[in-house]
Amino acid sequence: MPLLGFKARFVPNIERGLTSAYSDQDGVHPKRQTIRRGTLSRDRKQMFGKSAKVRVRVSDKLILATGERTKHYRKIGEARCVSLKPVVIWINEHALYVHLDGNPLFPGEIAELARNDGFKDWQDMWSFFRKEHGDAKFEGVLIEWKPL
């Protein structure tokens, strides 16, 4: 059962996504996906993370947690992986460009991707990725889940 760790800022969005509530309530949009560095297998049913220990398969039961490997560890909940899609994000000092599943996303689609991933808007996502990964090309996998 793979464990996906999250920064504390995403916990309210993940908790909302694990309930049956789909709408924004109190400004909290449900998060049911994450973008992780990694590659997909040829059959697109398995993701390999940065280390050989990280593997996610479609239909895997996932543990969603925060504060992993610290005394502040907290299990947020469990979910089922329903989809793995390749994602490429180009980040520069002014914008980000995204290809999802080999297709370029338009600005509105990037905004929707950002909201679904727990960001306020595309600028918040751009700022986060720029801080975490610098001005660079990011190659990874979009992991989507549903509540159990």
LINVENZI-V60113 format. One line per field, one symbol per residue. ss: DSSP state (A for helix, B for strand, O for the rest). A space follows every 50 residues. Layout:
ss = ???
This chain:
ss = OOBBBBOAAAAAAAAAAOOOOOOOBOOBOOOOBBBBBOBBOOOOOBBBOO OOOOBBBOOOBBBBBBOOOOOOOBBBBBBBBBBBBBBBBBBOOOOBBBBB OOBBOOAAAAAAAAAAOOOOOAAAAAAAAAAAAOOOBBBBBBBBBBBO
